[in-house]
């Protein structure tokens, strides 16, 4: 296929062409050997990082020459750093990882609980305090009344603080605004809504001026609606590049009247193409929220539009984004970093073959695949739809093996060939072609462990993995 672009299309594949070669015959158990190996490799990676990490340098973000380094922006990856040992304990029962993850959470994470300047509470606090409370609820760690109250208080406060970052839209809804400011709605934040969900489930509310009680589940649903409306496209002619299921990293609003103005992108190639990690956040976030909404009583949902309307909105967004991912990944389920990446056409018919992380033109993003896999699996289970379920298994099958699984003890990363911020040039490129490859990132490693644990519990008939 050539590089000719048509109206409604950004990239090199016509919309509707399914490029992922979904392995319809796969079952979860087929991945058990790979998952066991992944956690064996993971143990050594976590031990290496624990030995070398200097807290004065800030949270580790991505690797350079195989060693984790920091990158000053916000400390949004620290929850992945200490949440990963908790997932390792969950999967293997090795209490050394529990002790390390718990101790470091207590030592370093409290400032994240009351951080008013970010949209990342779901990343930082659910990955740490949330995992610890979940493990106690499941009986995996000993019941302790004061320890439980500490985790619960941390999670109650985190959800309320996250909900404070609120901008109103012209239509009467609203959204949690990004660290860019009150005009900015990031697609990423859909997965941070877990912080509000857990806080609500614990019976908490946000208290405002004059003791006004602000419902956290109301803000969760309003933010999800805004993301579904403004950051996800449905092929309805909204603009010249409206392809069903594509996402915009950022939506921009006029803060004077709340009116939507335009799409934007911080980490993608353009506002009119799809940054595939942003797409993956939407896939995983909406699928996970569908599972959460299904557990809420009618009295929580009736004042907010009712279960039918709320679930329709989230299901539509989840299915659209998952369909787009399937149609715009390489044959093995790994995406390139952006569907409109300017040199992608030089790879020819890239969708008909496995992704090539060693090509000279555009990088793949394994971290997007790790996040997207969980979205596909959760949506497939929720809908009872094997197409999504087996697409998720297909992605995992690729990701949990070379060339993505990093088996070398000389490299601290678990999942190779991740991309952080291509436009800013932050990713290490080892060769003269300038294409990032061979490095890992905190969120990619964490989400690979998380989806591996998810599948492992399915295989072994363990408790279904939820965030709260």
C-alpha positions as CSV (number, residue, x, y, z in Angstrom):
1,X,0.0,0.0,0.0
2,X,1.3,3.5,-0.8
3,X,1.4,6.6,1.2
4,X,-1.6,8.3,-0.4
5,X,-3.9,9.8,2.2
6,X,-7.6,10.4,1.7
7,X,-10.1,12.6,3.5
8,X,-10.9,11.0,6.8
9,X,-7.6,9.2,7.0
10,X,-4.2,9.9,8.6
11,X,-1.7,7.2,8.0
12,X,-1.0,4.5,5.4
13,X,-3.8,2.0,5.8
14,X,-7.4,2.5,4.7
15,X,-9.8,2.7,7.6
16,X,-11.6,-0.6,8.2
17,X,-8.6,-2.8,7.1
18,X,-8.0,-5.2,9.9
19,X,-4.2,-5.5,10.2
20,X,-3.8,-7.5,13.4
21,X,-3.6,-11.2,12.8
22,X,-5.8,-12.3,15.7
23,X,-5.0,-15.8,16.9
24,X,-8.6,-17.0,17.2
25,X,-7.4,-20.5,18.5
26,X,-5.5,-19.1,21.5
27,X,-6.7,-19.6,25.0
28,X,-5.3,-17.9,28.1
29,X,-3.5,-21.1,29.2
30,X,-1.3,-20.9,26.1
31,X,0.5,-17.9,27.7
32,X,1.3,-19.5,31.1
33,X,4.8,-20.5,30.3
34,X,5.6,-17.1,28.9
35,X,4.1,-15.4,31.9
36,X,6.1,-17.5,34.4
37,X,9.2,-16.6,32.5
38,X,8.3,-12.9,32.4
39,X,8.0,-12.8,36.2
40,X,11.2,-14.7,36.6
41,X,13.0,-12.1,34.4
42,X,11.0,-9.3,36.2
43,X,12.4,-10.2,39.6
44,X,16.0,-9.6,38.5
45,X,15.0,-6.3,36.8
46,X,13.3,-5.0,40.0
47,X,16.3,-6.0,42.2
48,X,18.7,-4.3,39.9
49,X,16.7,-1.0,39.9
50,X,16.3,-1.2,43.7
51,X,20.1,-1.4,44.1
52,X,20.9,1.5,41.7
53,X,18.1,4.0,42.3
54,X,19.1,7.3,43.9
55,X,16.0,9.0,45.3
56,X,17.7,12.4,44.9
57,X,17.4,12.0,41.1
58,X,13.6,11.7,41.2
59,X,11.4,8.9,39.9
60,X,12.8,6.7,37.2
61,X,11.1,7.2,33.9
62,X,12.9,5.4,31.0
63,X,16.1,3.6,30.3
64,X,19.2,5.0,28.5
65,X,21.8,2.4,27.6
66,X,19.8,-0.1,29.6
67,X,19.8,1.9,32.9
68,X,16.7,3.6,34.3
69,X,17.0,7.4,34.4
70,X,14.8,10.3,35.5
71,X,13.3,13.0,33.4
72,X,12.0,16.1,35.2
73,X,8.4,16.9,34.2
74,X,6.2,15.5,36.9
75,X,6.8,12.4,39.1
76,X,4.0,10.5,37.4
77,X,6.0,7.3,37.2
78,X,6.8,6.8,40.9
79,X,3.6,4.7,41.5
80,X,4.7,2.3,38.8
81,X,8.2,2.1,40.4
82,X,6.8,0.9,43.7
83,X,3.6,-0.7,42.4
84,X,5.7,-3.1,40.2
85,X,7.2,-5.0,43.2
86,X,3.6,-5.4,44.6
87,X,2.5,-7.0,41.3
88,X,5.6,-9.2,41.5
89,X,4.6,-10.4,44.9
90,X,1.1,-10.9,43.8
91,X,2.2,-13.1,40.9
92,X,5.0,-15.1,42.7
93,X,4.3,-14.9,46.4
94,X,7.9,-13.6,47.1
95,X,7.4,-11.5,50.2
96,X,10.7,-9.6,49.7
97,X,8.9,-7.7,46.9
98,X,5.9,-7.0,49.1
99,X,8.1,-5.7,51.9
100,X,10.0,-3.5,49.5
101,X,7.0,-2.1,47.7
102,X,5.1,-1.5,50.9
103,X,8.1,0.2,52.6
104,X,8.8,2.4,49.7
105,X,5.1,3.4,49.3
106,X,5.0,4.5,52.9
107,X,8.2,6.4,52.6
108,X,7.9,8.1,49.2
109,X,4.2,8.2,48.1
110,X,2.4,10.4,50.7
111,X,3.2,13.6,48.8
112,X,1.4,12.1,45.8
113,X,-1.8,11.7,47.8
114,X,-2.4,15.5,48.1
115,X,-0.6,16.6,44.9
116,X,-3.0,19.2,43.4
117,X,-0.9,19.9,40.3
118,X,-1.3,16.7,38.3
119,X,-3.9,14.5,36.6
120,X,-2.0,11.3,37.5
121,X,-3.5,10.1,40.8
122,X,-4.7,6.9,39.3
123,X,-1.2,6.1,38.0
124,X,0.6,6.9,41.3
125,X,-1.8,6.0,44.1
126,X,-3.9,3.2,42.8
127,X,-0.7,1.4,41.7
128,X,0.6,1.6,45.3
129,X,-2.0,2.2,48.0
130,X,-4.6,0.7,45.8
131,X,-2.7,-2.5,45.2
132,X,-1.9,-2.8,48.9
133,X,-5.6,-2.4,49.9
134,X,-6.6,-4.9,47.2
135,X,-4.1,-7.5,48.5
136,X,-5.5,-7.0,52.0
137,X,-9.1,-7.4,50.8
138,X,-8.1,-10.6,49.0
139,X,-6.4,-12.0,52.1
140,X,-3.0,-12.0,50.4
141,X,-1.5,-9.9,53.2
142,X,-2.5,-10.1,56.9
143,X,-5.4,-8.0,58.1
144,X,-4.3,-5.1,60.2
145,X,-6.9,-2.5,61.2
146,X,-4.6,0.5,61.3
147,X,-2.8,-0.5,58.1
148,X,-6.1,-0.8,56.3
149,X,-7.3,2.6,57.6
150,X,-4.0,4.2,56.4
151,X,-4.5,2.8,52.9
152,X,-8.2,3.8,52.9
153,X,-7.5,7.3,54.0
154,X,-4.8,7.7,51.4
155,X,-7.2,6.6,48.7
156,X,-10.1,8.6,49.9
157,X,-7.9,11.8,49.9
158,X,-6.4,11.0,46.5
159,X,-9.7,10.7,44.8
160,X,-11.0,13.9,46.2
161,X,-7.8,15.9,45.5
162,X,-7.8,14.6,41.9
163,X,-11.5,15.7,41.5
164,X,-10.6,19.2,42.6
165,X,-8.9,19.9,39.2
166,X,-12.2,20.7,37.6
167,X,-13.1,22.7,34.5
168,X,-16.7,23.2,33.3
169,X,-17.7,22.6,29.7
170,X,-20.2,24.8,27.9
171,X,-22.7,21.9,27.8
172,X,-22.9,21.7,31.6
173,X,-20.5,18.9,32.1
174,X,-16.8,19.0,33.0
175,X,-13.4,17.4,33.1
176,X,-10.3,16.9,35.2
177,X,-7.9,19.2,33.6
178,X,-4.3,18.2,32.8
179,X,-1.1,19.7,34.1
180,X,-1.2,22.0,31.1
181,X,-3.9,24.0,32.7
182,X,-7.7,24.5,32.9
183,X,-8.1,24.5,29.1
184,X,-6.7,21.0,28.6
185,X,-8.4,17.6,28.7
186,X,-6.0,14.7,28.2
187,X,-7.1,11.3,27.0
188,X,-4.6,9.8,29.5
189,X,-6.7,10.9,32.4
190,X,-9.4,8.3,31.7
191,X,-7.4,5.8,33.6
192,X,-6.8,8.1,36.5
193,X,-10.5,8.0,37.1
194,X,-9.8,4.9,39.1
195,X,-8.7,7.2,42.0
196,X,-12.2,8.7,42.1
197,X,-13.8,5.3,41.7
198,X,-12.0,3.8,44.7
199,X,-12.6,6.9,46.8
200,X,-16.3,6.8,46.0
201,X,-16.5,3.1,46.8
202,X,-15.0,3.9,50.2
203,X,-17.8,6.3,50.9
204,X,-15.9,9.5,50.4
205,X,-16.9,12.8,48.8
206,X,-15.2,16.1,47.9
207,X,-16.2,18.9,50.3
208,X,-16.4,22.3,48.6
209,X,-17.2,25.9,49.6
210,X,-20.0,26.2,52.1
211,X,-19.8,22.5,52.9
212,X,-21.1,21.6,49.4
213,X,-20.8,17.9,48.9
214,X,-19.4,17.0,45.5
215,X,-20.0,13.4,44.3
216,X,-16.9,11.7,43.1
217,X,-18.8,9.3,40.9
218,X,-20.6,12.2,39.3
219,X,-17.3,13.8,38.4
220,X,-16.0,10.4,37.2
221,X,-18.9,10.0,34.8
222,X,-18.8,13.6,33.6
223,X,-15.1,13.3,32.8
224,X,-15.6,10.0,31.0
225,X,-18.5,11.6,29.0
226,X,-16.2,14.5,28.0
227,X,-13.4,12.2,27.0
228,X,-15.8,10.1,24.9
229,X,-17.3,13.1,23.3
230,X,-14.2,15.2,22.6
231,X,-11.1,12.9,22.6
232,X,-12.7,9.9,20.7
233,X,-13.9,10.1,17.2
234,X,-16.7,8.0,15.6
235,X,-16.6,8.6,11.9
236,X,-19.4,11.2,12.0
237,X,-17.8,14.0,10.1
238,X,-16.7,16.0,13.0
239,X,-13.7,17.2,11.0
240,X,-11.8,16.2,7.9
241,X,-9.9,13.5,9.7
242,X,-12.8,11.9,11.7
243,X,-12.0,8.2,11.5
244,X,-14.1,6.0,13.8
245,X,-12.0,5.1,16.9
246,X,-9.1,7.4,16.5
247,X,-8.2,9.6,19.5
248,X,-6.9,13.0,20.1
249,X,-4.3,13.3,22.9
250,X,-5.6,16.6,24.1
251,X,-8.9,18.6,23.7
252,X,-8.7,22.4,24.1
253,X,-11.5,24.5,25.6
254,X,-12.1,28.2,26.0
255,X,-12.0,28.5,29.8
256,X,-14.2,31.7,29.7
257,X,-17.3,29.9,28.5
258,X,-16.3,26.2,28.4
259,X,-16.7,25.8,24.7
260,X,-14.6,23.2,22.9
261,X,-12.1,24.7,20.4
262,X,-9.9,22.1,18.8
263,X,-7.8,18.9,19.2
264,X,-4.2,19.1,20.1
265,X,-1.3,16.7,20.9
266,X,1.7,16.9,23.2
267,X,3.3,13.5,22.6
268,X,1.7,12.5,19.2
269,X,2.7,13.6,15.7
270,X,-0.3,15.9,15.2
271,X,-3.7,16.7,16.5
272,X,-5.2,14.9,13.5
273,X,-3.4,11.6,13.8
274,X,-3.5,9.1,16.6
275,X,-0.8,8.8,19.2
276,X,-1.1,5.1,19.9
277,X,-0.3,5.3,23.7
278,X,-3.1,7.8,24.1
279,X,-5.4,5.4,22.2
280,X,-4.3,2.6,24.5
281,X,-5.1,4.7,27.6
282,X,-8.6,5.2,26.2
283,X,-9.0,1.5,25.4
284,X,-8.0,0.3,28.9
285,X,-9.7,3.2,30.8
286,X,-13.1,2.8,29.2
287,X,-13.1,-1.0,29.5
288,X,-12.1,-0.9,33.1
289,X,-14.8,1.8,33.9
290,X,-17.5,-0.4,32.3
291,X,-16.6,-3.1,34.8
292,X,-16.7,-0.6,37.6
293,X,-20.1,0.9,36.5
294,X,-21.6,-2.6,36.4
295,X,-21.0,-2.9,40.2
296,X,-22.7,0.4,41.2
297,X,-26.3,0.4,42.5
298,X,-29.0,2.2,40.5
299,X,-29.2,5.0,43.1
300,X,-25.7,6.1,42.2
301,X,-26.4,6.2,38.5
302,X,-30.0,7.4,38.1
303,X,-29.3,11.0,39.0
304,X,-26.5,11.0,36.4
305,X,-28.5,9.9,33.4
306,X,-29.1,6.2,34.3
307,X,-27.2,3.0,33.8
308,X,-28.3,2.5,30.2
309,X,-27.1,5.9,28.9
310,X,-23.8,5.8,30.9
311,X,-22.9,2.3,29.8
312,X,-23.8,3.1,26.2
313,X,-21.4,6.0,26.2
314,X,-18.5,4.1,27.7
315,X,-19.2,0.9,25.6
316,X,-19.3,2.9,22.4
317,X,-15.9,4.6,23.2
318,X,-14.3,1.3,24.3
319,X,-15.4,-0.6,21.2
320,X,-14.5,2.2,18.8
321,X,-11.0,2.6,20.2
322,X,-10.4,-1.1,20.4
323,X,-11.6,-1.6,16.8
324,X,-9.3,1.2,15.7
325,X,-6.3,-0.4,17.4
326,X,-7.0,-3.7,15.8
327,X,-7.2,-2.0,12.4
328,X,-4.0,0.1,12.9
329,X,-1.6,-2.3,14.5
330,X,1.0,-4.5,12.8
331,X,0.0,-8.1,12.2
332,X,1.4,-9.2,15.6
333,X,-0.5,-6.6,17.5
334,X,2.3,-4.1,18.2
335,X,1.6,-0.5,17.0
336,X,3.9,2.1,15.7
337,X,4.1,5.2,17.9
338,X,1.6,7.3,15.8
339,X,-0.7,6.4,13.0
340,X,0.4,9.5,11.1
341,X,4.1,9.2,11.8
342,X,5.7,11.0,8.8
343,X,8.0,8.2,7.6
344,X,5.6,5.3,8.2
345,X,5.0,5.2,4.4
346,X,8.6,4.2,3.9
347,X,7.8,0.8,5.5
348,X,5.4,-0.1,2.7
349,X,2.7,-2.5,3.6
350,X,3.7,-2.6,7.3
351,X,0.3,-3.8,8.5
352,X,0.6,-7.1,6.7
353,X,3.6,-8.2,8.7
354,X,4.9,-8.2,12.3
355,X,6.1,-4.8,13.6
356,X,9.8,-4.1,13.1
357,X,11.4,-2.3,16.1
358,X,14.7,-2.2,14.3
359,X,13.5,-0.4,11.2
360,X,15.3,2.9,10.1
361,X,12.2,5.1,9.8
362,X,9.7,5.1,12.7
363,X,9.7,3.5,16.2
364,X,7.1,1.1,17.5
365,X,5.7,1.6,21.0
366,X,5.6,-1.5,23.1
367,X,4.3,0.4,26.1
368,X,1.1,1.2,24.1
369,X,0.8,-2.5,23.4
370,X,1.1,-3.4,27.1
371,X,-1.7,-1.0,28.0
372,X,-3.9,-1.8,25.0
373,X,-3.7,-5.6,25.7
374,X,-5.5,-5.1,29.0
375,X,-8.2,-3.0,27.4
376,X,-8.8,-5.6,24.7
377,X,-9.0,-8.4,27.3
378,X,-11.3,-6.6,29.7
379,X,-13.6,-5.4,26.9
380,X,-13.7,-8.9,25.5
381,X,-14.7,-10.4,28.8
382,X,-17.2,-7.7,29.6
383,X,-19.0,-8.1,26.2
384,X,-18.4,-11.9,25.9
385,X,-16.8,-11.1,22.6
386,X,-14.0,-13.4,21.6
387,X,-12.6,-11.1,18.9
388,X,-11.4,-8.6,21.5
389,X,-10.4,-11.2,24.0
390,X,-8.2,-13.1,21.4
391,X,-6.8,-9.8,20.1
392,X,-5.6,-9.1,23.7
393,X,-4.1,-12.6,23.9
394,X,-2.4,-12.1,20.6
395,X,-0.8,-8.8,21.8
396,X,0.4,-10.5,25.0
397,X,1.8,-13.5,23.0
398,X,4.0,-11.1,21.1
399,X,4.9,-8.8,23.9
400,X,6.0,-11.5,26.4
401,X,8.7,-12.8,24.2
402,X,11.8,-11.5,22.3
403,X,12.5,-9.1,20.8
404,X,10.3,-7.2,23.4
405,X,10.9,-9.2,26.6
406,X,14.4,-8.1,27.8
407,X,16.0,-11.2,29.2
408,X,19.5,-9.7,29.7
409,X,20.5,-8.9,33.2
410,X,22.6,-6.0,31.8
411,X,19.4,-4.2,31.0
412,X,17.1,-2.9,33.8
413,X,14.0,-2.6,31.5
414,X,11.5,-5.5,31.2
415,X,9.8,-4.6,27.9
416,X,12.0,-3.1,25.2
417,X,11.2,-0.7,22.3
418,X,9.1,1.8,24.2
419,X,8.6,5.5,23.3
420,X,8.1,8.3,25.7
421,X,8.0,11.7,24.0
422,X,9.0,11.5,20.3
423,X,8.3,15.2,19.4
424,X,10.6,16.4,22.3
425,X,13.3,14.0,21.3
426,X,13.6,12.5,24.8
427,X,13.9,8.9,23.7
428,X,17.4,7.3,23.3
429,X,18.2,6.5,19.7
430,X,21.3,4.2,19.5
431,X,22.0,4.6,15.8
432,X,22.5,7.4,13.3
433,X,19.0,7.0,11.9
434,X,17.7,8.7,15.0
435,X,14.9,6.1,15.6
436,X,14.4,5.1,19.3
437,X,14.7,1.4,20.0
438,X,16.0,-1.0,22.6
439,X,14.9,0.9,25.7
440,X,12.1,0.5,28.3
441,X,9.9,2.7,30.4
442,X,8.2,2.5,33.8
443,X,4.6,2.5,32.6
444,X,5.4,-0.1,29.9
445,X,7.0,-2.4,32.4
446,X,4.3,-1.9,35.0
447,X,1.4,-2.5,32.6
448,X,3.2,-5.6,31.1
449,X,3.3,-7.0,34.6
450,X,-0.3,-6.0,35.3
451,X,-1.7,-7.6,32.2
452,X,0.5,-10.7,32.8
453,X,-1.0,-10.9,36.3
454,X,-4.5,-10.4,34.9
455,X,-4.1,-13.4,32.5
456,X,-2.3,-15.5,35.1
457,X,-5.2,-15.1,37.5
458,X,-7.6,-16.2,34.7
459,X,-5.5,-19.2,34.0
460,X,-5.3,-20.3,37.6
461,X,-8.9,-19.4,38.5
462,X,-7.7,-16.7,40.9
463,X,-9.8,-13.6,41.9
464,X,-10.6,-11.4,39.0
465,X,-8.1,-8.5,39.0
466,X,-9.8,-5.2,39.7
467,X,-8.6,-1.9,41.0
468,X,-10.8,-1.7,44.1
